[in-house]
């Protein structure tokens, strides 16, 4: 027992530097408690230190006179004066990659993750708890957003002007399209890349079969069902052939306030009365006077038939036409983005089907990957601008390169077909398209020079 106690005491003496005070160690039947006072050796050392310390008066006499430096000054000196390289690349990108290509076997990602939407909904409920319920704003109450009616007419005219100008430009600048896939190339000779994914592409070793393109190949028309009442019931599967299909941009403009004689739409002058989440009734409008013609209505342009298309006569007219076409393209995309912030648009996560309205239709016509498990129903989610106005990306052929080479494909840029067509016509490319077109990058002449690029 004496040896055991002495062993435990020696072990505990080794642990005294790391263990807290007032702790007790139990080893068999012997317990050793640490006292609240330091050991004698520590007391002697502290005593010597106190003896050797100079007096406060002597310390003040020998202390050097130094000025007080504030801490904020030191912090400002420690901050780097130059901007990090990552921020410079984000503000002024020289090159950028295209949006990721999603195969037909993948589902499109949500524009805003579901977890973020749920978190925002919980915060909104907490914020509104205990407060009076606000009236439903337009367009959810059936009324129009008056500030967006001129935007809708502007988008309609920009769409018609874009189509008419593209028909004229394509008479001068050749555009080619593959017969078996959706690939498009702006130029008289198609690119030699083996990237065809169409019918029997393996028999052609992936080479494209080029032919003259049409306007629909450059500016892809996305269609959707026309809704007489955007707050009405959803379209069933049996009604899929009885309801007309129109371009999605036109349907969005009609719901935003554009009146077309061919497309009848229900206009309300009083907010609807909601009985439930999906049950609404119209308010009585008999006491209202007859509606007067709106001052916001703008005359809509007409599309020019193909037989009456006249190409530009000279180079100056081609450049002016290209500038006008590019302005119409930017106006169209900017106006549609403004309308989509108020008027909801849905897209299927598996196929390119688009529906303009608060909720998608019930037509079971989805033929995408594993549609049998969904019984042909669409997986509706919020749409983005590229779902409504599809940017058909094409290869940008630089002025220094006569023909594209497969070994140098990483140095070439891409741009939407409309932008590339206008750039070939002489228009100035906007800054937002320069990173993907890689206009500021030197392109090697052969593969040997490309291998030496760091």
Helices and strands as residue ranges (DSSP letters): H 2-14, G 15-17, E 24-27, E 30-33, H 40-52, H 56-62, H 71-78, H 85-91, H 114-128, G 146-148, H 149-169, E 175-178, E 184-186, E 210-212, H 215-218, E 223-225, G 237-239, E 245-247, H 248-255, E 273-274, E 280-281, G 306-308, H 315-340, E 345-348, E 354-356, E 380-382, H 385-388, E 393-395, G 406-411, E 414-416, H 417-425, G 431-433, H 434-437, H 447-451
